Amino acid sequence: MATIDLMDKALAALTDVNVSATEVVHGLLNPGEVTEPLGISEVAELLDVSPHTLRYYERCGLIEVNRDRNDHRLYDAAAVRRLVFLTRMRLSGMPMRDLQHYVELVDRGEETVPERLDLLIEHRDTVRRRIRELQLSLVATEYKIATYGGATGP
């Protein structure tokens, strides 16, 4: 499932008032969809990133990947779920240093939940500000399109 498919799936699920955002994110990649470990090319295609990006995340300590007897990377369902989160956070503009800090906190255990929450709340506020800025930019762009006689909207 490519990134655009993951986004469509998440956005469709968010319209259901009986489903929380947490449930949506957990359901983005059903563990049943990854029934056996995947190679780097398969995961790169699944997440719409390059194999280079996956190797970079590994070098940066964001993810640990099992290897087969030929030293090829094997991504299990948990690794893929973590990569879904990491790629979404990167897409949202979270800096690598913040992602590295977040992963360190996760690896240290439950006692770091308050600090993780603070980090994510701060990032959410940054994303919300960027969305407002983009909405203003869209309004300005649509205004200019309309002044040239073009049609605005989808």
GUZA-198178 format. One line per field, with one value per atom (N, C-alpha, C, CB): atom name; x, y, z. Coordinates in pm, whole numbers, padded with zeros to 5 digits, always signed. Last residue first. Glycine has a CB too. Layout:
atom	c(CA,...) $
px	c(X,...) $
py	c(Y,...) $
pz	c(Z,...) $
//
This chain:
atom	c(N,CA,C,CB,N,CA,C,CB,N,CA,C,CB,N,CA,C,CB,N,CA,C,CB,N,CA,C,CB,N,CA,C,CB,N,CA,C,CB,N,CA,C,CB,N,CA,C,CB,N,CA,C,CB,N,CA,C,CB,N,CA,C,CB,N,CA,C,CB,N,CA,C,CB,N,CA,C,CB,N,CA,C,CB,N,CA,C,CB,N,CA,C,CB,N,CA,C,CB,N,CA,C,CB,N,CA,C,CB,N,CA,C,CB,N,CA,C,CB,N,CA,C,CB,N,CA,C,CB,N,CA,C,CB,N,CA,C,CB,N,CA,C,CB,N,CA,C,CB,N,CA,C,CB,N,CA,C,CB,N,CA,C,CB,N,CA,C,CB,N,CA,C,CB,N,CA,C,CB,N,CA,C,CB,N,CA,C,CB,N,CA,C,CB,N,CA,C,CB,N,CA,C,CB,N,CA,C,CB,N,CA,C,CB,N,CA,C,CB,N,CA,C,CB,N,CA,C,CB,N,CA,C,CB,N,CA,C,CB,N,CA,C,CB,N,CA,C,CB,N,CA,C,CB,N,CA,C,CB,N,CA,C,CB,N,CA,C,CB,N,CA,C,CB,N,CA,C,CB,N,CA,C,CB,N,CA,C,CB,N,CA,C,CB,N,CA,C,CB,N,CA,C,CB,N,CA,C,CB,N,CA,C,CB,N,CA,C,CB,N,CA,C,CB,N,CA,C,CB,N,CA,C,CB,N,CA,C,CB,N,CA,C,CB,N,CA,C,CB,N,CA,C,CB,N,CA,C,CB,N,CA,C,CB,N,CA,C,CB,N,CA,C,CB,N,CA,C,CB,N,CA,C,CB,N,CA,C,CB,N,CA,C,CB,N,CA,C,CB,N,CA,C,CB,N,CA,C,CB,N,CA,C,CB,N,CA,C,CB,N,CA,C,CB,N,CA,C,CB,N,CA,C,CB,N,CA,C,CB,N,CA,C,CB,N,CA,C,CB,N,CA,C,CB,N,CA,C,CB,N,CA,C,CB,N,CA,C,CB,N,CA,C,CB,N,CA,C,CB,N,CA,C,CB,N,CA,C,CB,N,CA,C,CB,N,CA,C,CB,N,CA,C,CB,N,CA,C,CB,N,CA,C,CB,N,CA,C,CB,N,CA,C,CB,N,CA,C,CB,N,CA,C,CB,N,CA,C,CB,N,CA,C,CB,N,CA,C,CB,N,CA,C,CB,N,CA,C,CB,N,CA,C,CB,N,CA,C,CB,N,CA,C,CB,N,CA,C,CB,N,CA,C,CB,N,CA,C,CB,N,CA,C,CB,N,CA,C,CB,N,CA,C,CB,N,CA,C,CB,N,CA,C,CB,N,CA,C,CB,N,CA,C,CB,N,CA,C,CB,N,CA,C,CB,N,CA,C,CB,N,CA,C,CB,N,CA,C,CB,N,CA,C,CB,N,CA,C,CB,N,CA,C,CB,N,CA,C,CB,N,CA,C,CB,N,CA,C,CB,N,CA,C,CB,N,CA,C,CB,N,CA,C,CB,N,CA,C,CB,N,CA,C,CB,N,CA,C,CB,N,CA,C,CB,N,CA,C,CB,N,CA,C,CB,N,CA,C,CB,N,CA,C,CB,N,CA,C,CB,N,CA,C,CB,N,CA,C,CB,N,CA,C,CB,N,CA,C,CB,N,CA,C,CB,N,CA,C,CB) $
px	c(-01148,-01079,-01056,-01154,-01104,-01167,-01094,-01315,-01146,-01085,-01161,-01085,-01076,-01171,-01096,-01254,-00944,-00945,-01047,-00807,-00910,-01024,-01029,-01024,-00720,-00681,-00793,-00555,-00843,-00820,-00777,-00713,-00837,-00966,-00945,-01049,-00565,-00625,-00755,-00651,-00550,-00478,-00533,-00329,-00712,-00747,-00680,-00706,-00564,-00696,-00744,-00798,-00341,-00325,-00458,-00267,-00458,-00390,-00374,-00252,-00551,-00646,-00583,-00689,-00305,-00404,-00506,-00476,-00191,-00126,-00221,-00003,-00369,-00359,-00294,-00278,-00307,-00444,-00444,-00539,-00041,-00072,-00213,-00057,-00080,+00000,-00029,+00150,-00226,-00288,-00213,-00289,-00027,-00153,-00222,-00247,+00163,+00196,+00070,+00290,+00019,+00060,+00093,+00181,-00002,-00124,-00092,-00193,+00268,+00194,+00069,+00157,+00317,+00393,+00321,+00535,+00145,+00125,+00198,+00172,+00265,+00128,+00101,+00026,+00506,+00507,+00368,+00554,+00409,+00484,+00485,+00628,+00302,+00214,+00282,+00178,+00535,+00432,+00334,+00355,+00671,+00734,+00630,+00837,+00484,+00524,+00584,+00624,+00485,+00363,+00395,+00269,+00744,+00703,+00579,+00675,+00725,+00818,+00784,+00964,+00536,+00508,+00599,+00525,+00676,+00551,+00523,+00433,+00890,+00915,+00790,+01021,+00820,+00840,+00865,+00956,+00817,+00693,+00713,+00603,+01135,+01023,+00912,+01072,+01344,+01372,+01255,+01410,+01234,+01318,+01352,+01446,+01109,+01028,+01109,+00983,+01338,+01243,+01158,+01153,+01448,+01525,+01433,+01633,+01242,+01270,+01353,+01344,+01268,+01143,+01168,+01039,+01525,+01496,+01371,+01479,+01479,+01578,+01554,+01721,+01293,+01255,+01351,+01253,+01453,+01336,+01289,+01222,+01643,+01689,+01572,+01759,+01484,+01544,+01588,+01665,+01181,+01325,+01378,+01400,+00874,+00947,+01095,+00891,+00717,+00822,+00897,+00765,+00546,+00487,+00591,+00413,+00720,+00638,+00576,+00528,+00813,+00905,+00826,+01000,+00580,+00637,+00734,+00709,+00549,+00445,+00500,+00322,+00781,+00763,+00655,+00729,+00732,+00848,+00830,+00973,+00497,+00498,+00612,+00513,+00599,+00481,+00479,+00349,+00800,+00837,+00721,+00886,+00647,+00731,+00770,+00858,+00533,+00447,+00528,+00378,+00765,+00689,+00597,+00607,+00836,+00928,+00854,+01045,+00613,+00643,+00736,+00707,+00634,+00519,+00546,+00395,+00984,+00863,+00752,+00888,+01214,+01129,+01003,+01092,+01535,+01400,+01318,+01404,+01823,+01730,+01594,+01716,+02065,+01963,+01867,+01886,+02254,+02267,+02174,+02409,+02192,+02270,+02291,+02201,+02025,+02159,+02251,+02148,+01868,+01865,+02009,+01791,+01818,+01885,+01870,+02035,+01606,+01664,+01728,+01557,+01667,+01614,+01685,+01629,+01563,+01652,+01587,+01682,+01544,+01484,+01594,+01397,+01690,+01545,+01477,+01490,+01962,+01913,+01763,+01980,+02068,+02040,+01986,+01941,+02069,+02197,+02178,+02268,+01791,+01860,+01993,+01885,+01746,+01675,+01743,+01528,+01908,+01941,+01873,+01900,+01764,+01898,+01943,+02000,+01536,+01525,+01661,+01464,+01648,+01584,+01574,+01444,+01728,+01829,+01772,+01876,+01487,+01566,+01675,+01630,+01250,+01359,+01425,+01463,+00894,+01022,+01130,+01049,+00640,+00669,+00790,+00547,+00587,+00582,+00612,+00679,+00611,+00494,+00476,+00503,+00870,+00754,+00626,+00739,+01017,+01032,+00913,+01164,+00941,+00903,+00914,+00991,+01057,+00913,+00864,+00878,+01327,+01258,+01107,+01295,+01386,+01395,+01321,+01540,+01145,+01275,+01270,+01326,+00942,+00957,+01100,+00858,+00817,+00911,+00928,+01047,+00465,+00601,+00695,+00626,+00242,+00234,+00371,+00141,+00116,+00255,+00262,+00352,-00154,-00105,+00042,-00126,-00189,-00223,-00177,-00372,-00140,-00034,-00062,-00016,-00247,-00291,-00179,-00422,-00175,-00115,-00149,+00040,-00366,-00311,-00247,-00208,-00456,-00512,-00455,-00657,-00329,-00296,-00345,-00356,-00461,-00317,-00276,-00237,-00723,-00695,-00548,-00734,-00695,-00737,-00707,-00887,-00630,-00536,-00568,-00541,-00859,-00738,-00636,-00677,-01142,-01049,-00929,-01002,-01463,-01325,-01233,-01287,-01715,-01696,-01553,-01790,-01724,-01722,-01699,-01853,-01538,-01624,-01614,-01584,-01341,-01477,-01577,-01520,-01111,-01132,-01270,-01029,-01115,-01146,-01175,-01031,-01033,-01166,-01208,-01169,-00772,-00870,-01012,-00842,-00657,-00664,-00770,-00529,-00680,-00739,-00757,-00649,-00530,-00672,-00744,-00690,-00278,-00343,-00492,-00280,-00231,-00236,-00309,-00094,-00225,-00329,-00344,-00298,+00005,-00122,-00240,-00130,+00199,+00169,+00035,+00278,+00082,+00163,+00117,+00159,+00085,+00000,+00090,-00097) $
py	c(+02269,+02145,+02123,+02031,+02632,+02510,+02387,+02503,+02879,+02827,+02703,+02935,+02955,+02897,+02846,+02782,+03271,+03126,+03082,+03077,+03540,+03480,+03329,+03519,+03651,+03624,+03555,+03539,+03651,+03781,+03766,+03860,+03378,+03441,+03576,+03460,+03351,+03274,+03340,+03127,+03516,+03553,+03479,+03524,+03368,+03506,+03547,+03602,+03133,+03129,+03269,+03061,+03237,+03177,+03174,+03035,+03317,+03416,+03364,+03452,+03068,+03177,+03281,+03242,+02936,+02886,+02995,+02762,+03084,+03081,+03033,+02991,+03016,+03155,+03163,+03238,+02744,+02786,+02930,+02769,+02757,+02702,+02740,+02549,+02861,+02935,+02888,+02921,+02649,+02783,+02868,+02854,+02452,+02434,+02569,+02335,+02557,+02542,+02524,+02421,+02536,+02668,+02662,+02719,+02257,+02339,+02478,+02349,+02190,+02145,+02229,+01995,+02305,+02350,+02313,+02289,+02152,+02296,+02356,+02364,+01901,+01924,+02073,+01862,+01946,+01922,+01946,+01777,+01973,+02083,+02067,+02089,+01719,+01836,+01956,+01867,+01562,+01550,+01668,+01420,+01642,+01655,+01653,+01544,+01567,+01707,+01731,+01747,+01287,+01365,+01512,+01349,+01227,+01200,+01282,+01050,+01295,+01370,+01349,+01327,+01103,+01247,+01331,+01292,+00853,+00893,+01043,+00813,+00746,+00862,+00913,+00827,+00515,+00633,+00760,+00610,+00313,+00383,+00509,+00290,+00331,+00273,+00369,+00212,+00380,+00383,+00336,+00522,+00382,+00268,+00265,+00272,+00632,+00509,+00389,+00488,+00796,+00795,+00668,+00920,+00743,+00714,+00704,+00823,+00844,+00701,+00660,+00663,+01121,+01049,+00898,+01081,+01174,+01190,+01112,+01340,+01131,+01049,+01056,+01097,+01333,+01192,+01101,+01156,+01554,+01530,+01385,+01626,+01527,+01524,+01498,+01656,+01553,+01424,+01418,+01396,+01745,+01733,+01596,+01843,+01707,+01686,+01668,+01562,+01741,+01838,+01817,+01972,+01552,+01665,+01768,+01616,+01365,+01437,+01561,+01345,+01269,+01341,+01423,+01242,+01144,+01255,+01336,+01201,+00948,+01050,+01170,+00992,+00797,+00865,+00972,+00764,+00702,+00786,+00864,+00701,+00545,+00660,+00756,+00613,+00354,+00434,+00561,+00351,+00245,+00322,+00406,+00230,+00107,+00217,+00306,+00163,-00082,+00013,+00134,-00056,-00218,-00145,-00043,-00242,-00334,-00241,-00157,-00317,-00501,-00393,-00289,-00451,-00681,-00591,-00474,-00668,-00677,-00742,-00637,-00814,-00672,-00584,-00660,-00456,-00761,-00817,-00733,-00967,-00719,-00665,-00733,-00513,-00974,-00887,-00842,-00960,-01158,-01021,-00923,-00976,-01415,-01348,-01200,-01364,-01477,-01538,-01479,-01689,-01155,-01299,-01351,-01329,-00925,-00965,-01115,-00925,-00667,-00801,-00829,-00907,-00335,-00427,-00561,-00369,-00061,-00176,-00279,-00237,+00290,+00157,+00052,+00146,+00513,+00523,+00387,+00610,+00533,+00470,+00478,+00530,+00615,+00720,+00663,+00820,+00380,+00438,+00542,+00501,+00361,+00259,+00313,+00132,+00581,+00571,+00468,+00533,+00499,+00619,+00615,+00746,+00284,+00260,+00378,+00236,+00426,+00322,+00291,+00193,+00591,+00651,+00549,+00704,+00395,+00481,+00544,+00591,+00302,+00215,+00294,+00100,+00576,+00503,+00406,+00602,+00541,+00604,+00524,+00611,+00423,+00527,+00611,+00617,+00207,+00337,+00453,+00338,-00002,+00006,+00146,-00095,+00039,+00057,+00076,-00063,-00020,+00110,+00138,+00116,-00284,-00183,-00043,-00194,-00404,-00414,-00306,-00553,-00347,-00295,-00296,-00377,-00485,-00339,-00281,-00297,-00749,-00696,-00545,-00759,-00849,-00792,-00744,-00678,-01132,-01020,-00979,-01058,-01185,-01237,-01119,-01348,-01034,-01168,-01234,-01255,-00754,-00795,-00929,-00688,-00744,-00711,-00748,-00564,-00784,-00895,-00871,-00918,-00538,-00638,-00760,-00683,-00274,-00388,-00491,-00448,+00032,-00088,-00202,-00072,+00193,+00227,+00107,+00338,+00142,+00063,+00093,+00082,+00330,+00189,+00101,+00141,+00555,+00538,+00393,+00630,+00503,+00520,+00495,+00662,+00500,+00377,+00385,+00351,+00771,+00665,+00535,+00645,+00901,+00918,+00810,+01058,+00679,+00781,+00789,+00752,+00639,+00593,+00707,+00542,+00736,+00633,+00582,+00517,+00903,+00965,+00864,+01037,+00872,+00792,+00847,+00641,+01014,+01067,+00990,+01061,+00869,+00982,+01042,+01089,+00692,+00642,+00755,+00556,+00861,+00801,+00753,+00683,+00917,+01026,+00972,+01111,+00658,+00731,+00839,+00792,+00600,+00509,+00582,+00383,+00808,+00795,+00709,+00734,+00742,+00869,+00862,+00983,+00495,+00504,+00631,+00501,+00576,+00484,+00486,+00341,+00731,+00796,+00708,+00826,+00533,+00640,+00704,+00745,+00205,+00324,+00431,+00378,-00117,+00000,+00124,+00000) $
pz	c(-00650,-00683,-00830,-00630,-00684,-00632,-00682,-00673,-00941,-00818,-00773,-00706,-01277,-01181,-01059,-01246,-01395,-01378,-01275,-01338,-01417,-01485,-01476,-01625,-01265,-01403,-01480,-01406,-01021,-01085,-01230,-01009,-00959,-00990,-01061,-00862,-00902,-01012,-01057,-00969,-00676,-00797,-00918,-00781,-00500,-00533,-00664,-00419,-00481,-00545,-00582,-00453,-00342,-00475,-00549,-00464,-00100,-00184,-00327,-00124,-00011,-00034,-00127,+00101,+00019,-00077,-00112,-00021,+00226,+00094,-00014,+00098,+00429,+00387,+00248,+00490,+00446,+00410,+00363,+00530,+00529,+00397,+00352,+00397,+00787,+00689,+00547,+00720,+00899,+00887,+00784,+01025,+00885,+00811,+00793,+00886,+01060,+00918,+00834,+00898,+01300,+01252,+01103,+01333,+01315,+01305,+01252,+01443,+01347,+01228,+01209,+01240,+01599,+01482,+01353,+01482,+01755,+01747,+01627,+01877,+01723,+01675,+01659,+01771,+01858,+01713,+01653,+01682,+02119,+02057,+01904,+02112,+02148,+02156,+02091,+02304,+02132,+02028,+02030,+02045,+02364,+02234,+02121,+02212,+02562,+02545,+02407,+02654,+02524,+02504,+02481,+02624,+02602,+02464,+02430,+02444,+02873,+02787,+02639,+02815,+02962,+02972,+02881,+03117,+02896,+02828,+02843,+02883,+03025,+02939,+02867,+02837,+03152,+03236,+03155,+03331,+02956,+02991,+03075,+03066,+02774,+02846,+02883,+02967,+02605,+02749,+02832,+02790,+02353,+02388,+02537,+02308,+02361,+02347,+02395,+02200,+02370,+02482,+02478,+02477,+02120,+02241,+02363,+02265,+01961,+01958,+02080,+01828,+02026,+02052,+02058,+01942,+01928,+02071,+02109,+02106,+01657,+01728,+01879,+01695,+01608,+01589,+01664,+01439,+01659,+01743,+01730,+01706,+01456,+01595,+01692,+01632,+01225,+01258,+01405,+01167,+01272,+01248,+01292,+01322,+01111,+01236,+01205,+01313,+00884,+00912,+01041,+00912,+00803,+00874,+00914,+00997,+00706,+00610,+00674,+00555,+00952,+00862,+00761,+00789,+01042,+01120,+01034,+01245,+00847,+00864,+00941,+00938,+00889,+00761,+00769,+00651,+01152,+01122,+00992,+01114,+01115,+01205,+01169,+01351,+00938,+00900,+00986,+00917,+01097,+00978,+00926,+00869,+01282,+01328,+01209,+01399,+01108,+01180,+01228,+01300,+01033,+00932,+00998,+00844,+01277,+01211,+01108,+01145,+01317,+01413,+01351,+01541,+01100,+01111,+01206,+01158,+00997,+01045,+01059,+01180,+00743,+00823,+00864,+00743,+00692,+00699,+00796,+00745,+00487,+00586,+00574,+00569,+00446,+00387,+00496,+00272,+00526,+00574,+00503,+00557,+00481,+00376,+00405,+00241,+00688,+00689,+00581,+00670,+00751,+00723,+00718,+00588,+01020,+00896,+00877,+00899,+01156,+01157,+01022,+01189,+01243,+01143,+01155,+01001,+01428,+01422,+01331,+01564,+01380,+01368,+01367,+01241,+01429,+01442,+01438,+01332,+01393,+01515,+01535,+01631,+01159,+01259,+01390,+01202,+01013,+01056,+01167,+00937,+00965,+01044,+01098,+00958,+00806,+00933,+01024,+00910,+00588,+00664,+00801,+00587,+00490,+00544,+00630,+00429,+00405,+00508,+00571,+00449,+00208,+00325,+00438,+00289,+00022,+00086,+00214,-00013,-00073,+00015,+00089,-00067,-00053,-00118,-00020,-00175,-00011,+00019,-00052,+00175,+00001,-00098,-00057,-00118,+00151,+00218,+00126,+00332,-00035,+00051,+00109,+00164,-00132,-00220,-00139,-00315,+00098,+00032,-00058,-00049,+00138,+00237,+00176,+00364,-00088,-00064,+00032,-00010,-00049,-00168,-00149,-00292,+00191,+00186,+00065,+00182,+00255,+00219,+00204,+00092,+00533,+00399,+00378,+00376,+00712,+00697,+00551,+00758,+00676,+00683,+00663,+00575,+00685,+00744,+00754,+00664,+00692,+00688,+00761,+00753,+00733,+00600,+00583,+00571,+01001,+00911,+00769,+00911,+01108,+01115,+01026,+01258,+00907,+00985,+00988,+00926,+00907,+00852,+00944,+00835,+01029,+00898,+00830,+00912,+01284,+01176,+01039,+01172,+01436,+01459,+01345,+01590,+01334,+01312,+01333,+01405,+01425,+01282,+01254,+01235,+01700,+01631,+01482,+01653,+01734,+01775,+01704,+01928,+01657,+01575,+01608,+01597,+01699,+01744,+01650,+01888,+01568,+01563,+01605,+01420,+01540,+01642,+01649,+01616,+01323,+01456,+01568,+01480,+01042,+01129,+01271,+01125,+00922,+00907,+00993,+00761,+00951,+01042,+01031,+01017,+00736,+00870,+00968,+00923,+00530,+00525,+00664,+00425,+00615,+00605,+00600,+00481,+00599,+00726,+00722,+00760,+00325,+00425,+00559,+00443,+00216,+00182,+00286,+00041,+00326,+00359,+00331,+00280,+00204,+00351,+00393,+00411,-00062,-00019,+00133,-00067,-00057,-00090,-00048,-00242,+00002,+00097,+00069,+00093,-00103,-00115,-00016,-00258,+00000,+00000,+00000,+00123) $
//
